[in-house]
Amino acid sequence: MTSANPTFVYEVNGASFANLPNSPRSYEDNLRRMLSLVGEPGRSTFALSKLPDGQSIWDVKRETLPSVFLQAAGTAEDMTVEWRRLDQDGVERLYTVGRGAARGASPR
């Protein structure tokens, strides 16, 4: 079952935030669709954040979003994915995986 009240927002290439809808498709299907649009042409960024409880897209600004997020940047050939999360010990940590250009090469 899906909810008409989005609880996630996304940002593409540093532009303004938009709701990640949960209907008529699931969050997963909508996220797949959004990610398929990233990267044309050239380098892109995509960031996903959970809305604070009880807030809508109209209530938040970049400064008021929680500091936890999932983001990807780069191209299909040179991509970095970062996940900032709150671990069980109460400490926020940033996890990063990526595939980049050879050392000393310029980004594509």
N, CA, C and O atoms as a DFTB+ gen file, in Angstrom:
432 C
 N C O
     1  1       0.844      -1.182       0.000
     2  2       0.000       0.000       0.000
     3  2       0.884       1.237       0.000
     4  3       1.886       1.289       0.712
     5  1       0.516       2.226      -0.792
     6  2       1.307       3.440      -0.877
     7  2       0.593       4.596      -0.191
     8  3      -0.620       4.567       0.017
     9  1       1.369       5.602       0.150
    10  2       0.825       6.780       0.822
    11  2       0.944       7.976      -0.109
    12  3       1.944       8.117      -0.813
    13  1      -0.069       8.839      -0.120
    14  2      -0.030      10.037      -0.950
    15  2       0.828      11.123      -0.310
    16  3       1.147      12.109      -0.974
    17  1       1.212      10.977       0.953
    18  2       2.027      11.974       1.629
    19  2       3.496      11.572       1.559
    20  3       3.931      10.682       2.290
    21  1       4.264      12.225       0.683
    22  2       5.677      11.859       0.546
    23  2       6.446      12.105       1.847
    24  3       6.156      13.048       2.584
    25  1       7.426      11.247       2.115
    26  2       8.274      11.424       3.291
    27  2       9.736      11.604       2.899
    28  3      10.594      11.729       3.773
    29  1      10.034      11.619       1.602
    30  2      11.388      11.820       1.117
    31  2      11.413      12.948       0.104
    32  3      10.440      13.181      -0.614
    33  1      12.539      13.645       0.056
    34  2      12.761      14.669      -0.963
    35  2      14.049      14.347      -1.691
    36  3      14.948      13.713      -1.139
    37  1      14.130      14.791      -2.937
    38  2      15.351      14.583      -3.708
    39  2      15.776      15.896      -4.339
    40  3      14.995      16.837      -4.475
    41  1      17.041      15.921      -4.718
    42  2      17.633      17.096      -5.344
    43  2      18.533      16.594      -6.465
    44  3      19.323      15.673      -6.261
    45  1      18.419      17.192      -7.645
    46  2      19.253      16.809      -8.779
    47  2      20.085      18.021      -9.181
    48  3      19.549      19.105      -9.411
    49  1      21.397      17.826      -9.264
    50  2      22.330      18.873      -9.690
    51  2      22.216      20.158      -8.889
    52  3      22.344      21.251      -9.443
    53  1      21.977      20.035      -7.587
    54  2      21.944      21.203      -6.723
    55  2      20.728      22.089      -6.907
    56  3      20.678      23.189      -6.355
    57  1      19.735      21.629      -7.681
    58  2      18.528      22.416      -7.897
    59  2      17.613      22.286      -6.688
    60  3      17.949      21.611      -5.715
    61  1      16.477      22.921      -6.753
    62  2      15.564      22.895      -5.618
    63  2      15.058      21.486      -5.348
    64  3      15.118      20.609      -6.209
    65  1      14.557      21.290      -4.131
    66  2      14.071      19.985      -3.700
    67  2      12.707      19.687      -4.302
    68  3      11.946      20.598      -4.630
    69  1      12.413      18.411      -4.442
    70  2      11.093      17.962      -4.875
    71  2      10.732      16.717      -4.082
    72  3      11.611      15.968      -3.656
    73  1       9.445      16.499      -3.887
    74  2       8.987      15.295      -3.204
    75  2       9.312      14.062      -4.031
    76  3       9.185      14.075      -5.255
    77  1       9.728      13.008      -3.365
    78  2       9.827      11.704      -4.013
    79  2       8.486      11.033      -3.775
    80  3       8.203      10.595      -2.660
    81  1       7.655      10.945      -4.809
    82  2       6.303      10.416      -4.594
    83  2       6.299       8.934      -4.274
    84  3       7.207       8.194      -4.652
    85  1       5.263       8.521      -3.572
    86  2       5.073       7.123      -3.203
    87  2       3.808       6.579      -3.852
    88  3       3.292       5.543      -3.432
    89  1       3.306       7.267      -4.868
    90  2       2.157       6.767      -5.603
    91  2       2.124       7.465      -6.955
    92  3       2.596       8.600      -7.014
    93  1       1.631       6.920      -8.013
    94  2       1.020       5.597      -8.028
    95  2       2.045       4.460      -7.999
    96  3       1.672       3.298      -7.839
    97  1       3.339       4.787      -8.153
    98  2       4.379       3.765      -8.041
    99  2       4.944       3.775      -6.631
   100  3       4.698       4.705      -5.863
   101  1       5.705       2.735      -6.291
   102  2       6.360       2.669      -4.984
   103  2       7.553       3.622      -4.954
   104  3       7.990       4.108      -5.997
   105  1       8.082       3.890      -3.749
   106  2       9.299       4.686      -3.630
   107  2      10.410       4.083      -4.480
   108  3      11.123       4.800      -5.181
   109  1      10.552       2.764      -4.415
   110  2      11.635       2.092      -5.142
   111  2      11.518       2.323      -6.640
   112  3      12.514       2.632      -7.295
   113  1      10.319       2.178      -7.192
   114  2      10.123       2.392      -8.632
   115  2      10.369       3.843      -9.014
   116  3      10.990       4.118     -10.041
   117  1       9.888       4.773      -8.195
   118  2      10.121       6.190      -8.477
   119  2      11.600       6.545      -8.368
   120  3      12.104       7.338      -9.162
   121  1      12.296       5.971      -7.399
   122  2      13.722       6.227      -7.256
   123  2      14.489       5.686      -8.461
   124  3      15.378       6.360      -8.981
   125  1      14.155       4.486      -8.903
   126  2      14.785       3.929     -10.107
   127  2      14.580       4.843     -11.306
   128  3      15.508       5.083     -12.079
   129  1      13.380       5.345     -11.456
   130  2      13.088       6.228     -12.579
   131  2      13.909       7.510     -12.486
   132  3      14.494       7.940     -13.481
   133  1      13.959       8.133     -11.295
   134  2      14.726       9.371     -11.140
   135  2      16.203       9.149     -11.425
   136  3      16.839       9.961     -12.097
   137  1      16.752       8.047     -10.913
   138  2      18.172       7.778     -11.140
   139  2      18.470       7.506     -12.606
   140  3      19.574       7.793     -13.070
   141  1      17.517       6.962     -13.342
   142  2      17.749       6.710     -14.769
   143  2      17.859       8.015     -15.555
   144  3      18.410       8.026     -16.656
   145  1      17.345       9.111     -15.006
   146  2      17.403      10.407     -15.682
   147  2      18.676      11.180     -15.360
   148  3      19.002      12.147     -16.048
   149  1      19.397      10.767     -14.325
   150  2      20.618      11.454     -13.907
   151  2      21.749      11.092     -14.855
   152  3      21.851       9.953     -15.311
   153  1      22.585      12.056     -15.145
   154  2      23.786      11.764     -15.914
   155  2      23.713      12.141     -17.371
   156  3      24.661      11.881     -18.112
   157  1      22.650      12.732     -17.805
   158  2      22.548      13.132     -19.201
   159  2      22.425      14.630     -19.296
   160  3      21.477      15.174     -18.731
   161  1      23.287      15.322     -19.949
   162  2      24.626      14.892     -20.357
   163  2      25.638      15.196     -19.267
   164  3      25.420      16.080     -18.438
   165  1      26.729      14.475     -19.266
   166  2      27.851      14.773     -18.377
   167  2      27.634      14.416     -16.923
   168  3      26.884      13.499     -16.588
   169  1      28.313      15.168     -16.066
   170  2      28.332      14.884     -14.628
   171  2      27.030      15.326     -13.973
   172  3      26.423      16.318     -14.378
   173  1      26.612      14.581     -12.961
   174  2      25.365      14.883     -12.263
   175  2      25.488      14.554     -10.787
   176  3      26.386      13.827     -10.364
   177  1      24.555      15.113     -10.008
   178  2      24.427      14.736      -8.599
   179  2      22.968      14.413      -8.314
   180  3      22.059      14.974      -8.926
   181  1      22.766      13.504      -7.379
   182  2      21.426      13.139      -6.929
   183  2      21.519      12.927      -5.430
   184  3      22.348      12.142      -4.970
   185  1      20.679      13.618      -4.653
   186  2      20.685      13.472      -3.195
   187  2      19.263      13.151      -2.734
   188  3      18.288      13.696      -3.252
   189  1      19.166      12.261      -1.757
   190  2      17.882      11.833      -1.209
   191  2      17.923      12.004       0.305
   192  3      18.858      11.550       0.965
   193  1      16.896      12.666       0.850
   194  2      16.812      12.890       2.296
   195  2      15.397      12.580       2.767
   196  3      14.431      12.708       2.014
   197  1      15.295      12.172       4.023
   198  2      13.986      11.946       4.632
   199  2      13.491      13.274       5.189
   200  3      14.239      14.007       5.836
   201  1      12.229      13.571       4.931
   202  2      11.643      14.778       5.513
   203  2      11.554      14.624       7.023
   204  3      11.258      13.531       7.507
   205  1      11.799      15.682       7.779
   206  2      11.578      15.613       9.224
   207  2      10.115      15.281       9.502
   208  3       9.227      15.697       8.758
   209  1       9.869      14.537      10.569
   210  2       8.508      14.132      10.917
   211  2       7.567      15.334      10.962
   212  3       7.892      16.371      11.539
   213  1       6.398      15.175      10.342
   214  2       5.372      16.211      10.377
   215  2       5.594      17.363       9.427
   216  3       4.808      18.311       9.430
   217  1       6.646      17.321       8.604
   218  2       6.918      18.432       7.697
   219  2       6.675      18.011       6.248
   220  3       6.780      16.838       5.891
   221  1       6.347      19.003       5.434
   222  2       6.189      18.781       4.005
   223  2       7.324      19.497       3.283
   224  3       8.137      20.187       3.899
   225  1       7.360      19.322       1.995
   226  2       8.399      19.966       1.183
   227  2       8.377      21.484       1.358
   228  3       9.415      22.135       1.238
   229  1       7.222      22.045       1.637
   230  2       7.090      23.496       1.771
   231  2       7.640      24.008       3.101
   232  3       7.857      25.209       3.256
   233  1       7.867      23.109       4.063
   234  2       8.343      23.495       5.391
   235  2       9.862      23.507       5.513
   236  3      10.394      24.096       6.454
   237  1      10.560      22.881       4.600
   238  2      11.994      22.682       4.794
   239  2      12.841      23.501       3.835
   240  3      12.427      23.856       2.731
   241  1      14.019      23.776       4.302
   242  2      15.075      24.384       3.495
   243  2      16.286      23.478       3.656
   244  3      16.317      22.636       4.553
   245  1      17.252      23.639       2.819
   246  2      18.452      22.804       2.889
   247  2      19.022      22.795       4.310
   248  3      19.447      21.750       4.800
   249  1      19.032      23.954       4.969
   250  2      19.607      24.051       6.316
   251  2      18.800      23.288       7.362
   252  3      19.336      22.949       8.417
   253  1      17.518      23.010       7.092
   254  2      16.679      22.362       8.096
   255  2      16.489      20.866       7.865
   256  3      15.858      20.188       8.675
   257  1      17.037      20.343       6.756
   258  2      16.937      18.901       6.536
   259  2      17.853      18.173       7.511
   260  3      18.888      18.707       7.910
   261  1      17.481      16.972       7.891
   262  2      18.381      16.186       8.747
   263  2      19.722      15.996       8.051
   264  3      19.802      16.049       6.824
   265  1      20.756      15.779       8.821
   266  2      22.091      15.644       8.244
   267  2      22.360      14.256       7.676
   268  3      23.460      13.991       7.189
   269  1      21.371      13.366       7.731
   270  2      21.533      12.044       7.135
   271  2      20.975      12.074       5.709
   272  3      19.948      12.702       5.451
   273  1      21.661      11.392       4.789
   274  2      21.276      11.440       3.387
   275  2      21.932      10.298       2.633
   276  3      22.805       9.600       3.148
   277  1      21.487      10.132       1.407
   278  2      22.112       9.246       0.439
   279  2      22.307      10.078      -0.803
   280  3      21.358      10.696      -1.285
   281  1      23.529      10.110      -1.339
   282  2      23.756      10.898      -2.541
   283  2      24.735      10.203      -3.471
   284  3      25.586       9.422      -3.046
   285  1      24.590      10.510      -4.748
   286  2      25.481       9.989      -5.774
   287  2      25.918      11.160      -6.641
   288  3      25.146      12.086      -6.889
   289  1      27.165      11.108      -7.100
   290  2      27.684      12.175      -7.951
   291  2      28.655      11.593      -8.960
   292  3      29.340      10.607      -8.690
   293  1      28.704      12.219     -10.127
   294  2      29.655      11.800     -11.149
   295  2      28.977      11.397     -12.436
   296  3      27.937      11.936     -12.815
   297  1      29.587      10.445     -13.093
   298  2      29.068       9.900     -14.340
   299  2      28.957       8.389     -14.183
   300  3      29.352       7.836     -13.156
   301  1      28.425       7.730     -15.188
   302  2      28.337       6.272     -15.129
   303  2      29.722       5.648     -15.010
   304  3      29.869       4.590     -14.397
   305  1      30.739       6.285     -15.584
   306  2      32.102       5.747     -15.540
   307  2      32.857       6.125     -14.270
   308  3      33.710       5.365     -13.813
   309  1      32.560       7.272     -13.701
   310  2      33.254       7.796     -12.518
   311  2      32.217       8.233     -11.486
   312  3      31.845       9.406     -11.441
   313  1      31.750       7.300     -10.660
   314  2      30.640       7.560      -9.741
   315  2      31.091       7.404      -8.294
   316  3      31.870       6.510      -7.961
   317  1      30.589       8.287      -7.446
   318  2      30.764       8.181      -5.999
   319  2      29.391       8.171      -5.351
   320  3      28.518       8.959      -5.714
   321  1      29.204       7.272      -4.386
   322  2      27.963       7.209      -3.628
   323  2      28.327       7.412      -2.160
   324  3      29.229       6.757      -1.638
   325  1      27.613       8.327      -1.500
   326  2      27.852       8.598      -0.086
   327  2      26.565       8.377       0.696
   328  3      25.467       8.693       0.237
   329  1      26.736       7.825       1.887
   330  2      25.607       7.588       2.783
   331  2      26.003       8.101       4.152
   332  3      26.901       7.549       4.789
   333  1      25.343       9.151       4.607
   334  2      25.557       9.651       5.973
   335  2      24.398       9.132       6.794
   336  3      23.234       9.402       6.500
   337  1      24.741       8.376       7.838
   338  2      23.701       7.776       8.669
   339  2      24.042       7.907      10.136
   340  3      25.191       8.138      10.512
   341  1      23.037       7.756      10.940
   342  2      23.203       7.759      12.378
   343  2      23.346       6.309      12.815
   344  3      22.392       5.537      12.727
   345  1      24.524       5.936      13.284
   346  2      24.769       4.560      13.692
   347  2      24.143       4.271      15.056
   348  3      23.707       5.187      15.755
   349  1      24.103       3.005      15.423
   350  2      23.474       2.591      16.677
   351  2      24.123       3.217      17.902
   352  3      23.480       3.347      18.943
   353  1      25.398       3.607      17.790
   354  2      26.067       4.233      18.933
   355  2      25.767       5.724      19.048
   356  3      26.323       6.402      19.912
   357  1      24.870       6.253      18.160
   358  2      24.488       7.655      18.223
   359  2      25.418       8.596      17.487
   360  3      25.234       9.812      17.545
   361  1      26.419       8.060      16.790
   362  2      27.379       8.879      16.060
   363  2      27.037       8.859      14.567
   364  3      26.784       7.801      13.990
   365  1      27.033      10.048      13.953
   366  2      26.833      10.112      12.512
   367  2      28.134       9.752      11.806
   368  3      29.210      10.228      12.166
   369  1      28.008       8.905      10.798
   370  2      29.177       8.500      10.022
   371  2      28.868       8.636       8.539
   372  3      27.723       8.480       8.114
   373  1      29.899       8.929       7.759
   374  2      29.779       9.045       6.315
   375  2      30.478       7.853       5.681
   376  3      31.670       7.633       5.898
   377  1      29.729       7.084       4.896
   378  2      30.269       5.939       4.175
   379  2      30.331       6.320       2.703
   380  3      29.366       6.856       2.157
   381  1      31.454       6.047       2.063
   382  2      31.645       6.431       0.671
   383  2      32.198       5.255      -0.126
   384  3      33.135       4.583       0.304
   385  1      31.608       5.020      -1.287
   386  2      32.137       4.058      -2.250
   387  2      32.173       4.766      -3.592
   388  3      31.366       5.656      -3.860
   389  1      33.111       4.367      -4.426
   390  2      33.173       5.033      -5.715
   391  2      34.085       4.347      -6.691
   392  3      34.871       3.459      -6.359
   393  1      33.943       4.792      -7.881
   394  2      34.810       4.337      -8.970
   395  2      35.238       5.582      -9.703
   396  3      34.414       6.246     -10.331
   397  1      36.507       5.908      -9.634
   398  2      36.978       7.147     -10.220
   399  2      37.968       6.929     -11.332
   400  3      38.369       5.809     -11.648
   401  1      38.346       8.057     -11.917
   402  2      39.354       8.044     -12.973
   403  2      40.684       7.584     -12.391
   404  3      40.885       7.627     -11.178
   405  1      41.584       7.149     -13.253
   406  2      42.911       6.741     -12.822
   407  2      43.591       7.914     -12.111
   408  3      43.362       9.076     -12.448
   409  1      44.433       7.589     -11.120
   410  2      45.132       8.615     -10.349
   411  2      45.851       9.576     -11.311
   412  3      46.590       9.156     -12.202
   413  1      45.612      10.855     -11.104
   414  2      46.250      11.872     -11.918
   415  2      45.474      12.228     -13.171
   416  3      45.791      13.224     -13.822
   417  1      44.469      11.447     -13.528
   418  2      43.665      11.751     -14.709
   419  2      42.607      12.784     -14.346
   420  3      42.174      12.853     -13.196
   421  1      42.198      13.569     -15.300
   422  2      41.144      14.536     -15.038
   423  2      39.781      13.840     -15.129
   424  3      39.628      12.873     -15.875
   425  1      38.790      14.332     -14.370
   426  2      37.454      13.745     -14.446
   427  2      36.892      13.830     -15.853
   428  3      37.211      14.755     -16.601
   429  1      36.070      12.881     -16.207
   430  2      35.472      12.896     -17.552
   431  2      34.299      13.814     -17.596
   432  3      33.667      13.958     -18.643
